[in-house]
Amino acid sequence: MDLCAGSGGVGIEALSRGATHVTFVDRSRKMCAFIEANLDLCRVPVEHTEVVLSEAAEFLRTRSRQGDRWDSVFFDPPYAENYLRVLELLGAGGLLADDGLLVIEHHRKNELPEELDRLRRQRILKQGDSALSFYEAKADV
């Protein structure tokens, strides 16, 4: 899943590297149209993608109730956003498959928790003002 997908570049890259399906989620109608145009430009078959116009937390609440799960999620919200609600939903909602990967791009000064329910941070990479936090979803105990 490419959450807060923007142009969809991360999800399109995942497809080019072998992902079989990517769900793109963005709250902007304009960006969802841009993702669709990029997918067409890259000739990605429609059955390999889903583009959803939604706020991240609302999308996750809905999909959690439906029992959907992802192997990997890339979350790149605007730096000013509060990440905690989305982390809580991903950690407790069972949306990440066991041993699934969550990657969050954030401002390096935005301290994210090391653990949250099933999520355990494995590493953090910092460059300039940005950071990538890598979390693994552990099986329920």
C-alpha positions in Angstrom: 0.0 0.0 0.0 1.2 3.5 -0.8 -0.5 5.6 1.9 -0.6 9.4 1.4 0.5 8.4 -2.1 1.0 11.8 -3.7 2.0 11.1 -7.3 2.1 7.3 -6.7 5.8 7.0 -7.4 6.6 4.6 -4.5 3.8 2.3 -5.4 4.6 2.4 -9.1 8.2 1.6 -8.3 7.0 -1.4 -6.2 5.0 -2.7 -9.2 8.1 -2.3 -11.4 10.0 -4.5 -8.9 7.6 -7.3 -8.8 4.7 -6.3 -6.5 1.5 -8.0 -7.8 -0.9 -5.4 -6.5 -0.7 -1.9 -5.0 -3.4 0.1 -3.2 -2.8 3.9 -3.6 -4.5 6.1 -1.0 -4.6 9.9 -1.0 -6.9 12.5 0.3 -6.6 14.8 -2.7 -8.9 14.2 -5.7 -6.3 15.9 -7.9 -3.5 13.6 -6.7 -5.7 10.5 -7.3 -6.3 11.6 -10.8 -2.5 12.2 -11.2 -1.8 8.6 -9.9 -4.3 7.2 -12.5 -2.6 9.2 -15.2 0.8 7.9 -14.1 -0.4 4.3 -14.0 -1.8 4.7 -17.6 1.5 6.3 -18.7 3.4 3.4 -17.3 0.9 0.9 -18.8 0.1 -0.7 -15.5 -2.8 -3.1 -15.8 -5.8 -1.9 -13.9 -6.2 -5.3 -12.1 -2.9 -4.7 -10.4 -3.9 -1.4 -8.7 -6.6 0.3 -6.6 -6.7 4.1 -6.2 -8.7 5.3 -3.3 -9.7 8.9 -2.4 -9.7 9.0 1.4 -8.0 10.3 4.5 -5.5 7.7 5.7 -7.0 7.0 9.1 -10.5 6.6 7.7 -9.3 4.3 5.0 -7.5 2.1 7.6 -10.6 2.0 9.9 -12.8 0.9 7.1 -10.4 -1.7 5.7 -9.7 -3.1 9.2 -13.4 -3.9 9.6 -13.3 -5.6 6.2 -10.3 -7.8 7.2 -8.0 -6.5 4.6 -4.2 -7.0 5.1 -1.0 -5.9 3.3 2.5 -7.3 3.2 4.0 -3.8 3.1 2.9 -0.2 3.6 4.7 3.0 2.7 3.4 6.0 4.7 4.5 9.4 3.6 2.2 12.0 5.2 2.9 15.8 5.3 5.4 16.3 8.0 3.0 18.5 10.1 0.5 15.6 10.4 0.0 13.6 13.6 1.3 10.1 12.7 0.2 8.4 15.9 -3.5 7.6 14.9 -2.3 5.9 11.7 0.4 4.0 13.6 -2.2 2.8 16.2 -4.5 1.6 13.4 -1.7 -0.2 11.6 -0.3 -1.7 14.8 -3.5 -2.9 16.4 -5.8 -3.3 13.4 -4.2 -6.4 11.9 -3.8 -4.5 8.6 -0.2 -5.6 8.2 0.4 -9.3 7.6 2.6 -11.1 10.2 6.2 -10.0 9.5 4.8 -7.3 7.2 6.8 -4.1 6.7 5.8 -0.5 7.4 8.1 2.3 6.2 7.3 5.8 7.4 8.9 8.9 5.9 9.0 11.7 8.5 10.9 14.7 9.7 14.0 13.5 11.5 13.0 15.6 14.6 9.6 13.8 14.8 10.3 11.1 17.3 8.2 8.0 16.6 7.8 5.2 19.1 10.1 2.2 19.0 7.1 -0.1 19.6 3.3 0.2 19.2 1.2 -2.9 19.7 2.4 -5.4 17.0 4.8 -2.9 15.4 8.5 -2.9 16.3 10.9 -0.5 14.7 13.8 -2.3 13.1 15.9 0.6 12.0 15.9 4.3 11.1 17.7 6.0 8.3 18.3 9.8 8.5 19.4 12.0 5.7 19.1 15.8 5.8 15.8 16.8 7.4 14.2 13.5 6.5 14.1 10.1 8.1 12.8 6.6 7.2 11.5 4.5 10.0 11.2 0.7 9.2 8.7 -1.3 11.4 8.0 -5.0 11.3 4.6 -6.3 12.3 5.0 -9.2 14.7 2.5 -12.1 15.0 -0.1 -11.7 17.7 1.1 -13.4 20.9 
